Amino acid sequence: MSRVVNELDSIHFSIKKASQLVKEIGRQVATDRCIMAMLFLIVAGVIAIIIVKIVNPHNKDIRDIPGLAPPVSRRLLR
């Protein structure tokens, strides 16, 4: 009888550990998905701004993105 109780205890312990492991993996997957969603939103926003600037380059409502604007000619100090 004690052997059966010991087996049940070990099975219960194994199930408990497996449950904790599944919860931890679930949290990691959820975090990874959130990070990927944020990166996707950032990239989609940048692409949308670039497309709008290409389609309508003289629209003054949209600020220039540093690095995409043509270089401004500067006078050299004499």
All heavy atoms as a GROMACS GRO file, in nm:
protein
  608
    1MET      N    1   0.083  -0.121   0.000
    1MET     CA    2   0.000   0.000   0.000
    1MET      C    3   0.086   0.126   0.000
    1MET      O    4   0.054   0.224  -0.068
    1MET     CB    5  -0.090  -0.007   0.125
    1MET     CG    6  -0.193   0.100   0.126
    1MET     SD    7  -0.314   0.066  -0.002
    1MET     CE    8  -0.428   0.193   0.030
    2SER      N    9   0.193   0.123   0.076
    2SER     CA   10   0.281   0.241   0.083
    2SER      C   11   0.347   0.266  -0.052
    2SER      O   12   0.375   0.380  -0.089
    2SER     CB   13   0.385   0.224   0.193
    2SER     OG   14   0.474   0.119   0.161
    3ARG      N   15   0.374   0.158  -0.125
    3ARG     CA   16   0.434   0.173  -0.257
    3ARG      C   17   0.339   0.244  -0.352
    3ARG      O   18   0.380   0.331  -0.429
    3ARG     CB   19   0.471   0.035  -0.311
    3ARG     CG   20   0.562   0.043  -0.432
    3ARG     CD   21   0.600  -0.091  -0.480
    3ARG     NE   22   0.483  -0.143  -0.552
    3ARG     CZ   23   0.477  -0.263  -0.608
    3ARG    NH1   24   0.577  -0.346  -0.597
    3ARG    NH2   25   0.370  -0.301  -0.674
    4VAL      N   26   0.212   0.214  -0.344
    4VAL     CA   27   0.112   0.280  -0.428
    4VAL      C   28   0.102   0.427  -0.391
    4VAL      O   29   0.095   0.515  -0.478
    4VAL     CB   30  -0.025   0.210  -0.413
    4VAL    CG1   31  -0.134   0.288  -0.484
    4VAL    CG2   32  -0.019   0.067  -0.464
    5VAL      N   33   0.106   0.458  -0.261
    5VAL     CA   34   0.100   0.597  -0.215
    5VAL      C   35   0.223   0.672  -0.264
    5VAL      O   36   0.214   0.788  -0.311
    5VAL     CB   37   0.087   0.603  -0.061
    5VAL    CG1   38   0.104   0.746  -0.012
    5VAL    CG2   39  -0.046   0.545  -0.017
    6ASN      N   40   0.338   0.611  -0.258
    6ASN     CA   41   0.461   0.673  -0.306
    6ASN      C   42   0.455   0.699  -0.456
    6ASN      O   43   0.498   0.804  -0.505
    6ASN     CB   44   0.583   0.587  -0.272
    6ASN     CG   45   0.618   0.590  -0.126
    6ASN    OD1   46   0.579   0.683  -0.054
    6ASN    ND2   47   0.690   0.489  -0.079
    7GLU      N   48   0.402   0.604  -0.530
    7GLU     CA   49   0.388   0.620  -0.674
    7GLU      C   50   0.292   0.736  -0.705
    7GLU      O   51   0.319   0.818  -0.794
    7GLU     CB   52   0.336   0.491  -0.738
    7GLU     CG   53   0.437   0.380  -0.747
    7GLU     CD   54   0.545   0.410  -0.848
    7GLU    OE1   55   0.516   0.472  -0.953
    7GLU    OE2   56   0.660   0.373  -0.821
    8LEU      N   57   0.180   0.743  -0.632
    8LEU     CA   58   0.085   0.853  -0.652
    8LEU      C   59   0.148   0.988  -0.619
    8LEU      O   60   0.126   1.087  -0.689
    8LEU     CB   61  -0.041   0.830  -0.568
    8LEU     CG   62  -0.136   0.722  -0.619
    8LEU    CD1   63  -0.248   0.700  -0.520
    8LEU    CD2   64  -0.191   0.758  -0.754
    9ASP      N   65   0.227   0.992  -0.513
    9ASP     CA   66   0.295   1.117  -0.477
    9ASP      C   67   0.394   1.159  -0.585
    9ASP      O   68   0.403   1.277  -0.620
    9ASP     CB   69   0.368   1.101  -0.343
    9ASP     CG   70   0.274   1.103  -0.224
    9ASP    OD1   71   0.158   1.150  -0.241
    9ASP    OD2   72   0.316   1.059  -0.115
   10SER      N   73   0.468   1.063  -0.638
   10SER     CA   74   0.566   1.098  -0.742
   10SER      C   75   0.494   1.142  -0.869
   10SER      O   76   0.539   1.235  -0.938
   10SER     CB   77   0.660   0.981  -0.769
   10SER     OG   78   0.591   0.876  -0.831
   11ILE      N   79   0.382   1.079  -0.901
   11ILE     CA   80   0.305   1.120  -1.019
   11ILE      C   81   0.249   1.259  -0.998
   11ILE      O   82   0.255   1.344  -1.088
   11ILE     CB   83   0.193   1.018  -1.048
   11ILE    CG1   84   0.252   0.887  -1.097
   11ILE    CG2   85   0.094   1.074  -1.151
   11ILE    CD1   86   0.152   0.774  -1.110
   12HIS      N   87   0.196   1.286  -0.880
   12HIS     CA   88   0.143   1.419  -0.850
   12HIS      C   89   0.252   1.526  -0.860
   12HIS      O   90   0.230   1.634  -0.916
   12HIS     CB   91   0.080   1.420  -0.710
   12HIS     CG   92   0.022   1.550  -0.670
   12HIS    ND1   93  -0.092   1.601  -0.729
   12HIS    CD2   94   0.060   1.642  -0.579
   12HIS    CE1   95  -0.120   1.719  -0.676
   12HIS    NE2   96  -0.028   1.745  -0.583
   13PHE      N   97   0.372   1.494  -0.807
   13PHE     CA   98   0.485   1.587  -0.814
   13PHE      C   99   0.525   1.612  -0.959
   13PHE      O  100   0.550   1.726  -1.000
   13PHE     CB  101   0.603   1.531  -0.735
   13PHE     CG  102   0.724   1.618  -0.740
   13PHE    CD1  103   0.731   1.735  -0.666
   13PHE    CD2  104   0.833   1.583  -0.819
   13PHE    CE1  105   0.843   1.815  -0.670
   13PHE    CE2  106   0.945   1.663  -0.824
   13PHE     CZ  107   0.951   1.780  -0.750
   14SER      N  108   0.528   1.506  -1.040
   14SER     CA  109   0.564   1.520  -1.181
   14SER      C  110   0.462   1.606  -1.256
   14SER      O  111   0.499   1.691  -1.338
   14SER     CB  112   0.574   1.383  -1.248
   14SER     OG  113   0.678   1.308  -1.190
   15ILE      N  114   0.335   1.585  -1.228
   15ILE     CA  115   0.231   1.664  -1.293
   15ILE      C  116   0.242   1.811  -1.252
   15ILE      O  117   0.226   1.902  -1.334
   15ILE     CB  118   0.091   1.606  -1.260
   15ILE    CG1  119   0.073   1.473  -1.331
   15ILE    CG2  120  -0.020   1.704  -1.300
   15ILE    CD1  121  -0.054   1.400  -1.293
   16LYS      N  122   0.272   1.834  -1.125
   16LYS     CA  123   0.287   1.971  -1.076
   16LYS      C  124   0.404   2.041  -1.146
   16LYS      O  125   0.393   2.155  -1.190
   16LYS     CB  126   0.310   1.968  -0.925
   16LYS     CG  127   0.290   2.097  -0.854
   16LYS     CD  128   0.315   2.076  -0.705
   16LYS     CE  129   0.228   2.168  -0.624
   16LYS     NZ  130   0.252   2.152  -0.482
   17LYS      N  131   0.517   1.973  -1.156
   17LYS     CA  132   0.634   2.029  -1.224
   17LYS      C  133   0.605   2.054  -1.372
   17LYS      O  134   0.645   2.156  -1.428
   17LYS     CB  135   0.755   1.936  -1.210
   17LYS     CG  136   0.824   1.945  -1.079
   17LYS     CD  137   0.885   2.082  -1.065
   17LYS     CE  138   0.981   2.086  -0.951
   17LYS     NZ  139   1.038   2.218  -0.931
   18ALA      N  140   0.538   1.961  -1.436
   18ALA     CA  141   0.504   1.977  -1.577
   18ALA      C  142   0.410   2.096  -1.596
   18ALA      O  143   0.424   2.172  -1.692
   18ALA     CB  144   0.440   1.850  -1.632
   19SER      N  145   0.316   2.113  -1.506
   19SER     CA  146   0.225   2.227  -1.513
   19SER      C  147   0.300   2.359  -1.501
   19SER      O  148   0.274   2.454  -1.575
   19SER     CB  149   0.119   2.214  -1.404
   19SER     OG  150   0.036   2.327  -1.402
   20GLN      N  151   0.395   2.366  -1.408
   20GLN     CA  152   0.475   2.487  -1.392
   20GLN      C  153   0.557   2.514  -1.518
   20GLN      O  154   0.571   2.628  -1.562
   20GLN     CB  155   0.568   2.474  -1.271
   20GLN     CG  156   0.497   2.482  -1.139
   20GLN     CD  157   0.592   2.458  -1.022
   20GLN    OE1  158   0.706   2.416  -1.041
   20GLN    NE2  159   0.544   2.482  -0.902
   21LEU      N  160   0.612   2.409  -1.578
   21LEU     CA  161   0.692   2.424  -1.698
   21LEU      C  162   0.606   2.474  -1.815
   21LEU      O  163   0.648   2.562  -1.891
   21LEU     CB  164   0.757   2.291  -1.733
   21LEU     CG  165   0.857   2.291  -1.848
   21LEU    CD1  166   0.974   2.382  -1.815
   21LEU    CD2  167   0.906   2.150  -1.875
   22VAL      N  168   0.485   2.421  -1.827
   22VAL     CA  169   0.395   2.465  -1.933
   22VAL      C  170   0.358   2.612  -1.913
   22VAL      O  171   0.354   2.690  -2.010
   22VAL     CB  172   0.268   2.375  -1.936
   22VAL    CG1  173   0.160   2.437  -2.022
   22VAL    CG2  174   0.305   2.237  -1.988
   23LYS      N  175   0.332   2.655  -1.790
   23LYS     CA  176   0.300   2.795  -1.762
   23LYS      C  177   0.417   2.886  -1.799
   23LYS      O  178   0.399   2.992  -1.860
   23LYS     CB  179   0.265   2.815  -1.615
   23LYS     CG  180   0.129   2.764  -1.576
   23LYS     CD  181   0.103   2.788  -1.429
   23LYS     CE  182  -0.029   2.728  -1.386
   23LYS     NZ  183  -0.053   2.745  -1.242
   24GLU      N  184   0.539   2.843  -1.764
   24GLU     CA  185   0.658   2.924  -1.795
   24GLU      C  186   0.678   2.936  -1.946
   24GLU      O  187   0.704   3.045  -1.998
   24GLU     CB  188   0.780   2.860  -1.731
   24GLU     CG  189   0.907   2.939  -1.753
   24GLU     CD  190   1.026   2.872  -1.686
   24GLU    OE1  191   1.008   2.807  -1.582
   24GLU    OE2  192   1.137   2.888  -1.740
   25ILE      N  193   0.662   2.827  -2.018
   25ILE     CA  194   0.677   2.830  -2.164
   25ILE      C  195   0.568   2.917  -2.226
   25ILE      O  196   0.593   2.992  -2.320
   25ILE     CB  197   0.675   2.687  -2.222
   25ILE    CG1  198   0.803   2.613  -2.180
   25ILE    CG2  199   0.662   2.688  -2.372
   25ILE    CD1  200   0.804   2.466  -2.216
   26GLY      N  201   0.446   2.909  -2.172
   26GLY     CA  202   0.337   2.992  -2.221
   26GLY      C  203   0.365   3.140  -2.204
   26GLY      O  204   0.338   3.222  -2.293
   27ARG      N  205   0.423   3.177  -2.090
   27ARG     CA  206   0.459   3.318  -2.068
   27ARG      C  207   0.566   3.364  -2.166
   27ARG      O  208   0.561   3.475  -2.218
   27ARG     CB  209   0.510   3.337  -1.925
   27ARG     CG  210   0.402   3.337  -1.823
   27ARG     CD  211   0.456   3.374  -1.685
   27ARG     NE  212   0.366   3.324  -1.583
   27ARG     CZ  213   0.398   3.241  -1.487
   27ARG    NH1  214   0.523   3.197  -1.476
   27ARG    NH2  215   0.310   3.199  -1.399
   28GLN      N  216   0.664   3.279  -2.191
   28GLN     CA  217   0.770   3.314  -2.285
   28GLN      C  218   0.715   3.333  -2.425
   28GLN      O  219   0.753   3.427  -2.496
   28GLN     CB  220   0.879   3.207  -2.284
   28GLN     CG  221   0.962   3.206  -2.158
   28GLN     CD  222   1.062   3.092  -2.156
   28GLN    OE1  223   1.062   3.006  -2.243
   28GLN    NE2  224   1.146   3.089  -2.055
   29VAL      N  225   0.625   3.246  -2.466
   29VAL     CA  226   0.566   3.256  -2.600
   29VAL      C  227   0.483   3.384  -2.610
   29VAL      O  228   0.489   3.456  -2.711
   29VAL     CB  229   0.481   3.131  -2.631
   29VAL    CG1  230   0.395   3.153  -2.754
   29VAL    CG2  231   0.570   3.010  -2.649
   30ALA      N  232   0.406   3.415  -2.505
   30ALA     CA  233   0.325   3.537  -2.506
   30ALA      C  234   0.414   3.660  -2.514
   30ALA      O  235   0.385   3.755  -2.587
   30ALA     CB  236   0.237   3.542  -2.382
   31THR      N  237   0.524   3.661  -2.439
   31THR     CA  238   0.618   3.774  -2.443
   31THR      C  239   0.679   3.788  -2.581
   31THR      O  240   0.690   3.899  -2.634
   31THR     CB  241   0.728   3.754  -2.337
   31THR    OG1  242   0.668   3.740  -2.209
   31THR    CG2  243   0.824   3.871  -2.336
   32ASP      N  244   0.720   3.676  -2.640
   32ASP     CA  245   0.779   3.680  -2.774
   32ASP      C  246   0.679   3.733  -2.877
   32ASP      O  247   0.714   3.812  -2.964
   32ASP     CB  248   0.826   3.540  -2.817
   32ASP     CG  249   0.948   3.494  -2.739
   32ASP    OD1  250   1.011   3.579  -2.672
   32ASP    OD2  251   0.979   3.373  -2.743
   33ARG      N  252   0.553   3.693  -2.863
   33ARG     CA  253   0.451   3.741  -2.956
   33ARG      C  254   0.429   3.892  -2.940
   33ARG      O  255   0.412   3.963  -3.039
   33ARG     CB  256   0.320   3.668  -2.936
   33ARG     CG  257   0.321   3.530  -2.994
   33ARG     CD  258   0.186   3.466  -2.986
   33ARG     NE  259   0.189   3.332  -3.044
   33ARG     CZ  260   0.088   3.251  -3.044
   33ARG    NH1  261  -0.027   3.288  -2.990
   33ARG    NH2  262   0.098   3.132  -3.098
   34CYS      N  263   0.430   3.939  -2.815
   34CYS     CA  264   0.413   4.083  -2.792
   34CYS      C  265   0.530   4.161  -2.853
   34CYS      O  266   0.509   4.265  -2.916
   34CYS     CB  267   0.402   4.114  -2.643
   34CYS     SG  268   0.248   4.059  -2.570
   35ILE      N  269   0.650   4.112  -2.834
   35ILE     CA  270   0.768   4.179  -2.890
   35ILE      C  271   0.760   4.180  -3.042
   35ILE      O  272   0.787   4.283  -3.106
   35ILE     CB  273   0.898   4.111  -2.840
   35ILE    CG1  274   0.915   4.136  -2.690
   35ILE    CG2  275   1.019   4.161  -2.918
   35ILE    CD1  276   1.027   4.057  -2.627
   36MET      N  277   0.722   4.068  -3.102
   36MET     CA  278   0.712   4.062  -3.247
   36MET      C  279   0.602   4.155  -3.298
   36MET      O  280   0.619   4.219  -3.402
   36MET     CB  281   0.684   3.918  -3.292
   36MET     CG  282   0.800   3.823  -3.270
   36MET     SD  283   0.945   3.869  -3.365
   36MET     CE  284   0.891   3.826  -3.527
   37ALA      N  285   0.492   4.165  -3.226
   37ALA     CA  286   0.384   4.256  -3.267
   37ALA      C  287   0.431   4.401  -3.262
   37ALA      O  288   0.401   4.480  -3.353
   37ALA     CB  289   0.261   4.236  -3.179
   38MET      N  290   0.504   4.438  -3.157
   38MET     CA  291   0.555   4.576  -3.147
   38MET      C  292   0.653   4.605  -3.261
   38MET      O  293   0.647   4.711  -3.322
   38MET     CB  294   0.625   4.597  -3.012
   38MET     CG  295   0.530   4.595  -2.898
   38MET     SD  296   0.421   4.734  -2.906
   38MET     CE  297   0.452   4.807  -2.753
   39LEU      N  298   0.743   4.513  -3.288
   39LEU     CA  299   0.838   4.532  -3.399
   39LEU      C  300   0.764   4.544  -3.532
   39LEU      O  301   0.801   4.627  -3.616
   39LEU     CB  302   0.938   4.417  -3.404
   39LEU     CG  303   1.044   4.416  -3.294
   39LEU    CD1  304   1.127   4.290  -3.302
   39LEU    CD2  305   1.132   4.539  -3.303
   40PHE      N  306   0.661   4.463  -3.551
   40PHE     CA  307   0.584   4.471  -3.675
   40PHE      C  308   0.517   4.606  -3.689
   40PHE      O  309   0.517   4.665  -3.798
   40PHE     CB  310   0.479   4.360  -3.678
   40PHE     CG  311   0.387   4.370  -3.796
   40PHE    CD1  312   0.431   4.333  -3.922
   40PHE    CD2  313   0.259   4.418  -3.782
   40PHE    CE1  314   0.347   4.343  -4.032
   40PHE    CE2  315   0.174   4.430  -3.891
   40PHE     CZ  316   0.219   4.391  -4.016
   41LEU      N  317   0.460   4.657  -3.580
   41LEU     CA  318   0.395   4.788  -3.585
   41LEU      C  319   0.495   4.899  -3.618
   41LEU      O  320   0.466   4.990  -3.697
   41LEU     CB  321   0.324   4.818  -3.454
   41LEU     CG  322   0.198   4.736  -3.427
   41LEU    CD1  323   0.146   4.767  -3.287
   41LEU    CD2  324   0.093   4.765  -3.531
   42ILE      N  325   0.614   4.892  -3.559
   42ILE     CA  326   0.716   4.993  -3.586
   42ILE      C  327   0.759   4.988  -3.733
   42ILE      O  328   0.766   5.091  -3.801
   42ILE     CB  329   0.837   4.973  -3.492
   42ILE    CG1  330   0.796   5.009  -3.348
   42ILE    CG2  331   0.956   5.057  -3.537
   42ILE    CD1  332   0.899   4.970  -3.245
   43VAL      N  333   0.787   4.868  -3.782
   43VAL     CA  334   0.830   4.853  -3.922
   43VAL      C  335   0.719   4.896  -4.017
   43VAL      O  336   0.745   4.966  -4.116
   43VAL     CB  337   0.874   4.707  -3.949
   43VAL    CG1  338   0.893   4.681  -4.097
   43VAL    CG2  339   1.001   4.676  -3.872
   44ALA      N  340   0.595   4.859  -3.987
   44ALA     CA  341   0.483   4.898  -4.074
   44ALA      C  342   0.467   5.050  -4.074
   44ALA      O  343   0.440   5.110  -4.179
   44ALA     CB  344   0.354   4.831  -4.026
   45GLY      N  345   0.485   5.115  -3.960
   45GLY     CA  346   0.476   5.261  -3.954
   45GLY      C  347   0.584   5.328  -4.036
   45GLY      O  348   0.557   5.424  -4.110
   46VAL      N  349   0.706   5.278  -4.025
   46VAL     CA  350   0.817   5.337  -4.103
   46VAL      C  351   0.792   5.318  -4.252
   46VAL      O  352   0.812   5.410  -4.332
   46VAL     CB  353   0.951   5.274  -4.059
   46VAL    CG1  354   1.063   5.313  -4.155
   46VAL    CG2  355   0.986   5.316  -3.917
   47ILE      N  356   0.747   5.199  -4.290
   47ILE     CA  357   0.720   5.174  -4.432
   47ILE      C  358   0.606   5.264  -4.481
   47ILE      O  359   0.613   5.320  -4.593
   47ILE     CB  360   0.687   5.025  -4.455
   47ILE    CG1  361   0.814   4.942  -4.435
   47ILE    CG2  362   0.628   5.001  -4.593
   47ILE    CD1  363   0.791   4.793  -4.437
   48ALA      N  364   0.503   5.282  -4.399
   48ALA     CA  365   0.392   5.370  -4.438
   48ALA      C  366   0.439   5.513  -4.457
   48ALA      O  367   0.400   5.580  -4.554
   48ALA     CB  368   0.281   5.363  -4.333
   49ILE      N  369   0.524   5.562  -4.368
   49ILE     CA  370   0.576   5.699  -4.381
   49ILE      C  371   0.659   5.712  -4.508
   49ILE      O  372   0.647   5.810  -4.582
   49ILE     CB  373   0.658   5.737  -4.256
   49ILE    CG1  374   0.564   5.752  -4.136
   49ILE    CG2  375   0.736   5.866  -4.278
   49ILE    CD1  376   0.636   5.770  -4.004
   50ILE      N  377   0.743   5.614  -4.535
   50ILE     CA  378   0.826   5.619  -4.656
   50ILE      C  379   0.739   5.619  -4.781
   50ILE      O  380   0.762   5.697  -4.875
   50ILE     CB  381   0.926   5.501  -4.657
   50ILE    CG1  382   1.029   5.521  -4.547
   50ILE    CG2  383   0.992   5.487  -4.793
   50ILE    CD1  384   1.120   5.402  -4.525
   51ILE      N  385   0.635   5.536  -4.783
   51ILE     CA  386   0.547   5.530  -4.900
   51ILE      C  387   0.475   5.663  -4.919
   51ILE      O  388   0.465   5.714  -5.031
   51ILE     CB  389   0.447   5.414  -4.887
   51ILE    CG1  390   0.521   5.282  -4.903
   51ILE    CG2  391   0.334   5.425  -4.988
   51ILE    CD1  392   0.437   5.159  -4.874
   52VAL      N  393   0.426   5.722  -4.810
   52VAL     CA  394   0.356   5.851  -4.821
   52VAL      C  395   0.452   5.959  -4.870
   52VAL      O  396   0.415   6.043  -4.953
   52VAL     CB  397   0.293   5.889  -4.685
   52VAL    CG1  398   0.244   6.032  -4.686
   52VAL    CG2  399   0.178   5.795  -4.653
   53LYS      N  400   0.576   5.958  -4.822
   53LYS     CA  401   0.673   6.058  -4.867
   53LYS      C  402   0.709   6.039  -5.014
   53LYS      O  403   0.734   6.135  -5.085
   53LYS     CB  404   0.801   6.052  -4.782
   53LYS     CG  405   0.784   6.101  -4.640
   53LYS     CD  406   0.742   6.245  -4.634
   53LYS     CE  407   0.860   6.336  -4.654
   53LYS     NZ  408   0.825   6.478  -4.638
   54ILE      N  409   0.711   5.916  -5.062
   54ILE     CA  410   0.741   5.891  -5.203
   54ILE      C  411   0.623   5.933  -5.290
   54ILE      O  412   0.641   5.995  -5.395
   54ILE     CB  413   0.777   5.742  -5.225
   54ILE    CG1  414   0.913   5.713  -5.162
   54ILE    CG2  415   0.778   5.707  -5.372
   54ILE    CD1  416   0.950   5.566  -5.162
   55VAL      N  417   0.502   5.901  -5.248
   55VAL     CA  418   0.384   5.932  -5.328
   55VAL      C  419   0.359   6.082  -5.332
   55VAL      O  420   0.328   6.138  -5.437
   55VAL     CB  421   0.260   5.858  -5.271
   55VAL    CG1  422   0.132   5.907  -5.334
   55VAL    CG2  423   0.276   5.708  -5.291
   56ASN      N  424   0.372   6.151  -5.221
   56ASN     CA  425   0.345   6.294  -5.214
   56ASN      C  426   0.460   6.364  -5.142
   56ASN      O  427   0.451   6.396  -5.024
   56ASN     CB  428   0.212   6.318  -5.139
   56ASN     CG  429   0.165   6.460  -5.154
   56ASN    OD1  430   0.229   6.541  -5.220
   56ASN    ND2  431   0.054   6.492  -5.092
   57PRO      N  432   0.573   6.390  -5.213
   57PRO     CA  433   0.692   6.444  -5.147
   57PRO      C  434   0.677   6.589  -5.100
   57PRO      O  435   0.753   6.634  -5.016
   57PRO     CB  436   0.800   6.432  -5.253
   57PRO     CG  437   0.727   6.429  -5.382
   57PRO     CD  438   0.594   6.366  -5.355
   58HIS      N  439   0.580   6.665  -5.150
   58HIS     CA  440   0.568   6.806  -5.114
   58HIS      C  441   0.465   6.830  -5.005
   58HIS      O  442   0.427   6.944  -4.979
   58HIS     CB  443   0.534   6.889  -5.237
   58HIS     CG  444   0.639   6.877  -5.343
   58HIS    ND1  445   0.768   6.922  -5.326
   58HIS    CD2  446   0.636   6.820  -5.466
   58HIS    CE1  447   0.838   6.896  -5.435
   58HIS    NE2  448   0.760   6.834  -5.522
   59ASN      N  449   0.419   6.725  -4.940
   59ASN     CA  450   0.322   6.738  -4.832
   59ASN      C  451   0.394   6.789  -4.708
   59ASN      O  452   0.481   6.723  -4.653
   59ASN     CB  453   0.255   6.603  -4.803
   59ASN     CG  454   0.139   6.615  -4.709
   59ASN    OD1  455   0.112   6.723  -4.656
   59ASN    ND2  456   0.070   6.505  -4.688
   60LYS      N  457   0.358   6.906  -4.662
   60LYS     CA  458   0.428   6.968  -4.547
   60LYS      C  459   0.370   6.922  -4.414
   60LYS      O  460   0.422   6.954  -4.308
   60LYS     CB  461   0.418   7.121  -4.555
   60LYS     CG  462   0.484   7.179  -4.678
   60LYS     CD  463   0.631   7.144  -4.682
   60LYS     CE  464   0.695   7.203  -4.807
   60LYS     NZ  465   0.828   7.153  -4.829
   61ASP      N  466   0.260   6.846  -4.416
   61ASP     CA  467   0.201   6.798  -4.292
   61ASP      C  468   0.282   6.684  -4.231
   61ASP      O  469   0.270   6.654  -4.114
   61ASP     CB  470   0.057   6.749  -4.315
   61ASP     CG  471  -0.034   6.864  -4.354
   61ASP    OD1  472  -0.002   6.979  -4.319
   61ASP    OD2  473  -0.138   6.838  -4.418
   62ILE      N  474   0.364   6.619  -4.312
   62ILE     CA  475   0.444   6.507  -4.265
   62ILE      C  476   0.589   6.554  -4.252
   62ILE      O  477   0.648   6.605  -4.346
   62ILE     CB  478   0.436   6.389  -4.363
   62ILE    CG1  479   0.290   6.346  -4.379
   62ILE    CG2  480   0.522   6.274  -4.314
   62ILE    CD1  481   0.270   6.247  -4.490
   63ARG      N  482   0.643   6.538  -4.134
   63ARG     CA  483   0.782   6.581  -4.113
   63ARG      C  484   0.879   6.490  -4.187
   63ARG      O  485   0.853   6.372  -4.208
   63ARG     CB  486   0.814   6.577  -3.964
   63ARG     CG  487   0.735   6.676  -3.885
   63ARG     CD  488   0.779   6.673  -3.743
   63ARG     NE  489   0.704   6.772  -3.666
   63ARG     CZ  490   0.720   6.791  -3.539
   63ARG    NH1  491   0.806   6.720  -3.471
   63ARG    NH2  492   0.649   6.881  -3.476
   64ASP      N  493   0.991   6.548  -4.223
   64ASP     CA  494   1.093   6.469  -4.292
   64ASP      C  495   1.156   6.370  -4.195
   64ASP      O  496   1.174   6.397  -4.077
   64ASP     CB  497   1.203   6.560  -4.348
   64ASP     CG  498   1.152   6.638  -4.470
   64ASP    OD1  499   1.063   6.587  -4.538
   64ASP    OD2  500   1.203   6.748  -4.493
   65ILE      N  501   1.191   6.256  -4.249
   65ILE     CA  502   1.260   6.154  -4.171
   65ILE      C  503   1.409   6.181  -4.187
   65ILE      O  504   1.459   6.192  -4.298
   65ILE     CB  505   1.225   6.014  -4.222
   65ILE    CG1  506   1.075   5.991  -4.215
   65ILE    CG2  507   1.299   5.908  -4.143
   65ILE    CD1  508   1.031   5.864  -4.284
   66PRO      N  509   1.482   6.192  -4.075
   66PRO     CA  510   1.627   6.216  -4.088
   66PRO      C  511   1.692   6.104  -4.168
   66PRO      O  512   1.668   5.988  -4.145
   66PRO     CB  513   1.676   6.215  -3.944
   66PRO     CG  514   1.555   6.240  -3.861
   66PRO     CD  515   1.438   6.187  -3.938
   67GLY      N  516   1.772   6.144  -4.263
   67GLY     CA  517   1.841   6.046  -4.346
   67GLY      C  518   1.774   6.024  -4.480
   67GLY      O  519   1.837   5.977  -4.573
   68LEU      N  520   1.646   6.054  -4.492
   68LEU     CA  521   1.577   6.037  -4.619
   68LEU      C  522   1.571   6.166  -4.699
   68LEU      O  523   1.555   6.164  -4.820
   68LEU     CB  524   1.434   5.986  -4.597
   68LEU     CG  525   1.421   5.843  -4.548
   68LEU    CD1  526   1.274   5.807  -4.534
   68LEU    CD2  527   1.487   5.746  -4.642
   69ALA      N  528   1.580   6.279  -4.630
   69ALA     CA  529   1.574   6.408  -4.699
   69ALA      C  530   1.704   6.430  -4.775
   69ALA      O  531   1.811   6.386  -4.734
   69ALA     CB  532   1.552   6.519  -4.598
   70PRO      N  533   1.697   6.498  -4.890
   70PRO     CA  534   1.820   6.528  -4.963
   70PRO      C  535   1.907   6.622  -4.880
   70PRO      O  536   1.857   6.703  -4.803
   70PRO     CB  537   1.771   6.595  -5.091
   70PRO     CG  538   1.633   6.639  -5.063
   70PRO     CD  539   1.579   6.549  -4.957
   71PRO      N  540   2.037   6.610  -4.892
   71PRO     CA  541   2.125   6.695  -4.810
   71PRO      C  542   2.109   6.842  -4.845
   71PRO      O  543   2.094   6.880  -4.961
   71PRO     CB  544   2.266   6.645  -4.846
   71PRO     CG  545   2.251   6.569  -4.972
   71PRO     CD  546   2.109   6.520  -4.979
   72VAL      N  547   2.110   6.925  -4.744
   72VAL     CA  548   2.096   7.068  -4.761
   72VAL      C  549   2.235   7.125  -4.790
   72VAL      O  550   2.331   7.092  -4.720
   72VAL     CB  551   2.038   7.133  -4.634
   72VAL    CG1  552   2.026   7.282  -4.647
   72VAL    CG2  553   1.903   7.070  -4.603
   73SER      N  554   2.244   7.209  -4.892
   73SER     CA  555   2.375   7.267  -4.922
   73SER      C  556   2.409   7.370  -4.815
   73SER      O  557   2.325   7.451  -4.774
   73SER     CB  558   2.373   7.332  -5.061
   73SER     OG  559   2.276   7.435  -5.063
   74ARG      N  560   2.532   7.366  -4.768
   74ARG     CA  561   2.576   7.456  -4.660
   74ARG      C  562   2.690   7.543  -4.712
   74ARG      O  563   2.772   7.499  -4.792
   74ARG     CB  564   2.625   7.375  -4.541
   74ARG     CG  565   2.518   7.291  -4.481
   74ARG     CD  566   2.572   7.216  -4.362
   74ARG     NE  567   2.472   7.122  -4.313
   74ARG     CZ  568   2.498   7.016  -4.243
   74ARG    NH1  569   2.621   6.986  -4.214
   74ARG    NH2  570   2.402   6.939  -4.201
   75ARG      N  571   2.692   7.664  -4.663
   75ARG     CA  572   2.803   7.752  -4.698
   75ARG      C  573   2.919   7.723  -4.604
   75ARG      O  574   2.900   7.706  -4.484
   75ARG     CB  575   2.760   7.898  -4.679
   75ARG     CG  576   2.711   7.958  -4.807
   75ARG     CD  577   2.720   8.107  -4.797
   75ARG     NE  578   2.586   8.160  -4.771
   75ARG     CZ  579   2.562   8.278  -4.725
   75ARG    NH1  580   2.660   8.359  -4.694
   75ARG    NH2  581   2.439   8.320  -4.707
   76LEU      N  582   3.034   7.720  -4.660
   76LEU     CA  583   3.152   7.701  -4.579
   76LEU      C  584   3.193   7.833  -4.515
   76LEU      O  585   3.182   7.939  -4.576
   76LEU     CB  586   3.269   7.648  -4.663
   76LEU     CG  587   3.249   7.508  -4.723
   76LEU    CD1  588   3.366   7.476  -4.814
   76LEU    CD2  589   3.237   7.407  -4.613
   77LEU      N  590   3.236   7.826  -4.392
   77LEU     CA  591   3.284   7.947  -4.326
   77LEU      C  592   3.417   7.988  -4.386
   77LEU      O  593   3.505   7.906  -4.407
   77LEU     CB  594   3.296   7.923  -4.175
   77LEU     CG  595   3.167   7.893  -4.102
   77LEU    CD1  596   3.199   7.860  -3.958
   77LEU    CD2  597   3.075   8.011  -4.109
   78ARG      N  598   3.432   8.118  -4.411
   78ARG     CA  599   3.559   8.164  -4.470
   78ARG      C  600   3.639   8.241  -4.372
   78ARG      O  601   3.607   8.310  -4.290
   78ARG     CB  602   3.531   8.251  -4.592
   78ARG     CG  603   3.468   8.168  -4.700
   78ARG     CD  604   3.442   8.251  -4.818
   78ARG     NE  605   3.353   8.176  -4.905
   78ARG     CZ  606   3.339   8.202  -5.030
   78ARG    NH1  607   3.405   8.300  -5.086
   78ARG    NH2  608   3.258   8.131  -5.103
   0.00000   0.00000   0.00000
